[in-house]
Amino acid sequence: MKQDQYPYEPEFSFKQVILKRREDLQLLWKHRYTLIIVGIIGAGLGALYAWTRPITYTAKLTFVVEEGGAGGGSLLSGLAGQFGIDIGGMSGTGGVLAGDNVQELLRSHKMIKNTLLTPFGEKSTLSLADKYAESAEMSKRWADKYNSGKTIRFPVDDSKYSRLQDSLLQVMVKQITEEELSVAKTDKKLSFFAASVTMANEQVAQLFTTRLIDQATRFYIDTKTLRQRTNVNRLQTRADSIGRLLNRKTYSASAANSILLDANPAYPTANVGVELKERDKMVLQTIYGEIVKNLEISRTMLIQETPTFQIVDEPELPLKKNRTGYLKSVVLGGLILGCLYALYLMLFKK
């Protein structure tokens, strides 16, 4: 009966491991001058990288969202949060900006595009999109490639844009969404949000951040209170209409009373017209009073349902400057290239 033959495996030895490492160190020491030269080359490449990297500016804005009409639910959520229980979804206070939806709203194509198409200054004919495309070096590149050298502009007072303008806007929106805009919730238990924008132009970064929040605020409040505002407008229209009818009936009843003073007492039906007008006037007064009461109740509910969108910290000039450090780049460049060359020497021993 043949026994299975197994290949010989040497026993593990710390001494052998140390000897192997010693051989590697001797090899590296043998090529020490080459390693130094490679490290210097890597340091130079790191310095070149730091020199070519553009300077950017970061604008950070912190805001808080408080849902309207959520007093009891907020108290209950706060008490439950003390025990680590999240009942935000059961309290009925979820909205457009509830939870993580704020990230999708601020990063949406509509919000960013509307922000870019706002005026750059109070009296400026340029839009924020014009200045952004210029600072991001998109204007010249697109003009030379697609528009025969003519700069592509985005007039503020123009609501219709060409296919080329829309294409450039989509590229700008995509770049902002994927690379330059960051929205996060500072604490899961709080309603504080932080929006950070990093761009090559300091003023554009500041204006874009503040105006993006303004766009989101208007959209959010309009969406949140649409039903209640519609009800208030409907009641206001009815109140104005009934008020005009009541005024006409008041003048008509007064005129009928004046005629009644000169009427012949022999005619018993002379005061019927006056009584009918007074009756219509009283009916209109009752209806008008009820409508005005409901209108005031609806206005109070609208105020209670209107959420609070409060900015806590605004970006102020000068903004945080992001510059690649030369010392860090030089050290990292030298270490990385030197380590790669050392690994090459150890793998392919010469």
C-alpha positions as CSV (number, residue, x, y, z in Angstrom):
1,M,0.0,0.0,0.0
2,K,1.5,3.3,-1.1
3,Q,1.5,6.2,1.3
4,D,0.6,9.7,0.1
5,Q,3.6,11.8,-0.6
6,Y,3.5,15.4,0.6
7,P,5.9,18.2,-0.5
8,Y,8.4,19.2,2.0
9,E,7.5,22.4,3.9
10,P,10.2,24.1,5.9
11,E,9.3,25.0,9.5
12,F,8.5,28.6,10.3
13,S,11.4,30.4,11.9
14,F,11.7,34.0,13.1
15,K,15.4,33.8,12.4
16,Q,14.7,33.2,8.7
17,V,12.2,36.1,8.6
18,I,14.7,38.4,10.2
19,L,17.4,37.3,7.7
20,K,15.1,37.9,4.8
21,R,14.3,41.4,6.0
22,R,18.0,42.0,6.6
23,E,18.7,41.1,3.0
24,D,16.0,43.5,1.9
25,L,17.5,46.3,4.0
26,Q,21.0,45.6,2.5
27,L,19.5,45.7,-0.9
28,L,17.9,49.1,-0.2
29,W,21.1,50.4,1.3
30,K,23.0,49.3,-1.8
31,H,20.7,51.5,-3.9
32,R,20.4,54.3,-1.4
33,Y,21.6,57.0,-3.7
34,T,19.1,55.9,-6.4
35,L,16.4,56.0,-3.7
36,I,17.4,59.5,-2.7
37,I,17.2,60.6,-6.3
38,V,13.8,59.0,-6.8
39,G,12.6,60.6,-3.6
40,I,13.8,64.1,-4.8
41,I,12.0,63.5,-8.1
42,G,8.8,62.6,-6.2
43,A,9.1,65.7,-4.1
44,G,9.4,67.8,-7.2
45,L,6.3,66.1,-8.7
46,G,4.5,66.9,-5.5
47,A,5.5,70.5,-5.6
48,L,4.4,70.7,-9.2
49,Y,1.0,69.2,-8.3
50,A,0.5,71.7,-5.5
51,W,1.4,74.6,-7.9
52,T,-1.0,73.5,-10.6
53,R,-3.9,72.9,-8.3
54,P,-6.4,75.8,-8.4
55,I,-7.4,77.8,-5.3
56,T,-11.0,77.2,-4.2
57,Y,-13.3,78.9,-1.7
58,T,-15.8,77.2,0.6
59,A,-19.0,78.9,1.7
60,K,-20.9,77.2,4.5
61,L,-24.4,78.0,5.6
62,T,-26.3,76.5,8.6
63,F,-30.1,76.7,8.8
64,V,-32.8,75.2,10.9
65,V,-36.3,74.0,9.8
66,E,-39.2,74.0,12.3
67,E,-42.4,72.5,11.1
68,G,-45.5,74.5,11.7
69,G,-48.4,73.1,13.9
70,A,-46.2,70.3,15.3
71,G,-46.1,71.3,19.0
72,G,-47.5,68.1,20.5
73,G,-45.8,65.8,18.0
74,S,-42.4,67.6,18.6
75,L,-42.8,67.2,22.4
76,L,-43.7,63.5,22.0
77,S,-40.7,63.0,19.6
78,G,-38.4,64.7,22.1
79,L,-39.5,62.6,25.0
80,A,-39.2,59.4,22.9
81,G,-35.7,60.5,21.7
82,Q,-34.6,60.5,25.3
83,F,-35.0,56.7,25.3
84,G,-33.5,56.2,21.8
85,I,-36.8,55.8,20.0
86,D,-37.5,57.6,16.8
87,I,-41.2,58.3,16.2
88,G,-40.7,61.1,13.7
89,G,-42.5,59.1,11.0
90,M,-45.5,58.4,13.2
91,S,-46.0,62.0,14.4
92,G,-47.3,63.2,11.1
93,T,-44.9,66.1,10.9
94,G,-43.0,64.8,7.8
95,G,-42.7,67.3,5.0
96,V,-40.6,68.2,2.0
97,L,-37.7,69.2,4.2
98,A,-38.2,66.4,6.8
99,G,-35.4,64.0,7.4
100,D,-33.0,63.4,4.5
101,N,-35.3,65.0,1.9
102,V,-33.5,68.3,2.4
103,Q,-30.5,66.9,0.5
104,E,-32.5,66.0,-2.5
105,L,-34.4,69.3,-2.5
106,L,-31.3,71.5,-2.4
107,R,-29.4,69.2,-4.9
108,S,-32.4,69.1,-7.3
109,H,-31.9,70.4,-10.9
110,K,-34.7,72.9,-10.5
111,M,-33.3,74.6,-7.4
112,I,-29.7,74.8,-8.7
113,K,-30.8,76.0,-12.2
114,N,-33.1,78.7,-10.7
115,T,-30.3,79.9,-8.5
116,L,-27.8,80.1,-11.4
117,L,-30.3,82.2,-13.4
118,T,-30.5,85.0,-10.7
119,P,-28.8,88.3,-11.3
120,F,-25.1,88.5,-10.2
121,G,-25.6,91.9,-8.8
122,E,-28.4,94.4,-8.1
123,K,-27.7,96.4,-11.3
124,S,-25.8,93.8,-13.2
125,T,-27.0,92.4,-16.5
126,L,-25.0,89.3,-15.9
127,S,-26.4,86.3,-14.3
128,L,-24.8,84.0,-11.7
129,A,-24.5,81.4,-14.4
130,D,-22.4,83.8,-16.5
131,K,-19.9,84.4,-13.7
132,Y,-19.8,80.7,-12.7
133,A,-19.1,79.6,-16.3
134,E,-16.4,82.2,-16.5
135,S,-14.7,81.2,-13.2
136,A,-15.0,77.5,-14.1
137,E,-13.4,78.2,-17.5
138,M,-16.4,76.8,-19.3
139,S,-17.3,80.0,-21.3
140,K,-14.2,80.1,-23.4
141,R,-14.1,76.3,-23.9
142,W,-17.7,76.1,-25.0
143,A,-17.5,79.2,-27.1
144,D,-14.5,77.9,-29.1
145,K,-15.9,74.4,-29.5
146,Y,-19.6,74.9,-30.1
147,N,-20.4,78.6,-30.7
148,S,-17.7,79.9,-33.2
149,G,-15.9,81.8,-30.5
150,K,-18.9,83.7,-29.3
151,T,-19.4,83.7,-25.5
152,I,-22.6,81.9,-24.3
153,R,-24.6,84.2,-22.1
154,F,-27.7,83.7,-19.9
155,P,-29.7,86.9,-19.8
156,V,-31.7,87.3,-16.6
157,D,-34.8,88.7,-18.3
158,D,-34.9,85.9,-20.9
159,S,-37.1,82.9,-20.0
160,K,-36.4,80.9,-23.1
161,Y,-32.9,79.5,-23.9
162,S,-31.5,77.8,-26.9
163,R,-30.5,74.2,-27.0
164,L,-26.8,75.1,-26.5
165,Q,-27.6,77.3,-23.5
166,D,-29.6,74.5,-21.9
167,S,-26.8,72.0,-22.5
168,L,-24.2,74.3,-20.8
169,L,-26.6,74.8,-17.9
170,Q,-27.0,71.0,-17.5
171,V,-23.2,70.6,-17.4
172,M,-22.9,73.3,-14.7
173,V,-25.7,71.8,-12.7
174,K,-24.1,68.4,-12.9
175,Q,-20.7,69.7,-11.8
176,I,-22.2,71.6,-8.9
177,T,-24.3,68.6,-7.8
178,E,-21.5,66.0,-8.0
179,E,-18.4,68.0,-7.0
180,E,-19.1,71.3,-5.3
181,L,-22.3,71.1,-3.3
182,S,-22.6,69.2,0.0
183,V,-25.7,69.1,2.2
184,A,-25.8,67.3,5.5
185,K,-27.7,67.1,8.7
186,T,-25.5,68.1,11.6
187,D,-27.3,65.9,14.1
188,K,-30.0,63.3,13.5
189,K,-31.9,64.4,16.6
190,L,-31.9,68.1,15.6
191,S,-33.4,70.0,12.7
192,F,-30.1,71.8,11.8
193,F,-28.8,71.4,8.3
194,A,-25.5,72.6,6.8
195,A,-24.9,73.4,3.2
196,S,-21.4,73.8,1.9
197,V,-20.4,75.0,-1.6
198,T,-16.8,75.0,-2.9
199,M,-16.1,77.0,-6.0
200,A,-13.2,78.8,-7.8
201,N,-14.8,82.2,-7.4
202,E,-15.2,83.5,-3.8
203,Q,-18.1,85.9,-4.5
204,V,-20.0,83.3,-6.7
205,A,-19.7,80.7,-3.9
206,Q,-21.1,83.1,-1.3
207,L,-24.0,84.3,-3.5
208,F,-24.9,80.8,-4.8
209,T,-25.1,79.4,-1.3
210,T,-27.4,82.1,0.1
211,R,-29.6,82.2,-3.0
212,L,-29.9,78.4,-3.1
213,I,-31.3,78.5,0.4
214,D,-33.7,81.4,-0.6
215,Q,-35.0,79.4,-3.5
216,A,-35.5,76.3,-1.3
217,T,-37.2,78.4,1.4
218,R,-39.8,79.9,-1.0
219,F,-40.5,76.5,-2.7
220,Y,-40.9,74.8,0.7
221,I,-43.2,77.4,2.2
222,D,-45.3,77.6,-0.9
223,T,-45.7,73.9,-1.1
224,K,-46.3,73.4,2.6
225,T,-49.0,76.1,2.8
226,L,-50.6,75.7,-0.7
227,R,-53.9,74.1,0.5
228,Q,-54.3,76.5,3.4
229,R,-53.5,79.6,1.3
230,T,-56.0,78.5,-1.4
231,N,-58.7,78.2,1.3
232,V,-57.9,81.7,2.7
233,N,-58.0,83.2,-0.8
234,R,-61.3,81.5,-1.5
235,L,-62.9,82.9,1.7
236,Q,-61.4,86.3,1.1
237,T,-63.0,86.4,-2.4
238,R,-66.4,85.4,-0.9
239,A,-66.1,87.9,1.9
240,D,-65.4,90.7,-0.6
241,S,-68.3,89.7,-2.8
242,I,-70.8,89.4,0.1
243,G,-69.4,92.7,1.5
244,R,-70.2,94.5,-1.8
245,L,-73.8,93.0,-1.8
246,L,-74.3,94.1,1.8
247,N,-73.2,97.6,1.0
248,R,-75.7,97.8,-1.9
249,K,-78.5,96.4,0.3
250,T,-77.7,98.9,3.0
251,Y,-78.0,101.8,0.6
252,S,-81.2,100.3,-0.9
253,A,-82.8,99.8,2.6
254,S,-82.0,103.4,3.6
255,A,-83.5,104.7,0.4
256,A,-86.7,102.6,1.0
257,N,-87.0,104.0,4.5
258,S,-86.8,107.5,3.1
259,I,-89.6,106.8,0.7
260,L,-91.7,105.2,3.4
261,L,-91.8,108.5,5.3
262,D,-93.6,110.1,2.5
263,A,-95.9,107.2,1.7
264,N,-99.7,107.4,2.1
265,P,-100.8,105.6,5.3
266,A,-103.9,104.4,3.5
267,Y,-101.9,101.8,1.6
268,P,-101.1,98.9,4.0
269,T,-98.5,97.3,1.7
270,A,-96.3,100.4,1.5
271,N,-93.8,99.0,4.0
272,V,-93.5,95.5,2.5
273,G,-90.7,96.6,0.3
274,V,-88.8,98.0,3.3
275,E,-89.2,94.8,5.3
276,L,-88.0,92.7,2.4
277,K,-84.9,94.8,2.0
278,E,-84.2,94.8,5.7
279,R,-84.6,91.0,5.7
280,D,-82.1,90.6,2.9
281,K,-79.8,92.9,4.7
282,M,-80.0,90.9,7.9
283,V,-79.4,87.6,5.9
284,L,-76.3,89.1,4.2
285,Q,-75.1,90.4,7.5
286,T,-75.3,86.9,9.0
287,I,-73.6,85.3,6.1
288,Y,-70.9,88.0,6.0
289,G,-70.2,87.6,9.7
290,E,-69.8,83.8,9.4
291,I,-67.5,84.1,6.4
292,V,-65.3,86.7,8.1
293,K,-65.1,84.5,11.2
294,N,-64.1,81.5,9.1
295,L,-61.6,83.7,7.2
296,E,-59.9,84.8,10.5
297,I,-59.8,81.2,11.7
298,S,-58.2,80.1,8.4
299,R,-55.7,82.9,8.6
300,T,-54.7,81.8,12.1
301,M,-54.3,78.2,10.9
302,L,-52.2,79.4,7.9
303,I,-49.9,81.2,10.3
304,Q,-49.6,78.2,12.5
305,E,-49.0,75.8,9.6
306,T,-46.3,78.1,8.0
307,P,-43.0,76.6,8.9
308,T,-40.0,78.5,10.2
309,F,-36.9,78.4,8.0
310,Q,-34.2,80.3,9.9
311,I,-30.6,80.8,8.8
312,V,-28.3,80.4,11.7
313,D,-24.8,81.1,10.2
314,E,-24.3,82.8,6.8
315,P,-21.2,82.7,4.7
316,E,-19.2,86.0,5.1
317,L,-16.3,87.3,3.1
318,P,-13.5,86.4,3.2
319,L,-14.4,82.7,2.7
320,K,-12.3,79.7,3.7
321,K,-9.5,79.4,1.2
322,N,-8.6,75.9,0.1
323,R,-5.0,75.6,-1.1
324,T,-2.9,72.5,-1.6
325,G,0.0,72.8,0.8
326,Y,3.5,72.7,-0.7
327,L,5.2,71.0,2.3
328,K,2.5,68.3,2.4
329,S,2.7,67.7,-1.3
330,V,6.5,67.6,-1.3
331,V,6.7,65.1,1.6
332,L,3.9,62.8,0.2
333,G,5.4,62.9,-3.3
334,G,8.8,61.9,-2.1
335,L,7.5,59.2,0.2
336,I,5.1,57.7,-2.3
337,L,7.6,57.5,-5.2
338,G,10.4,56.4,-2.9
339,C,8.3,53.6,-1.5
340,L,7.2,52.4,-4.9
341,Y,10.8,52.2,-6.1
342,A,11.8,50.4,-2.9
343,L,9.0,47.9,-3.5
344,Y,10.1,47.4,-7.1
345,L,13.6,46.7,-5.9
346,M,12.5,44.1,-3.4
347,L,10.1,42.3,-5.8
348,F,12.7,42.3,-8.7
349,K,15.9,41.9,-6.9
350,K,19.0,42.9,-8.8
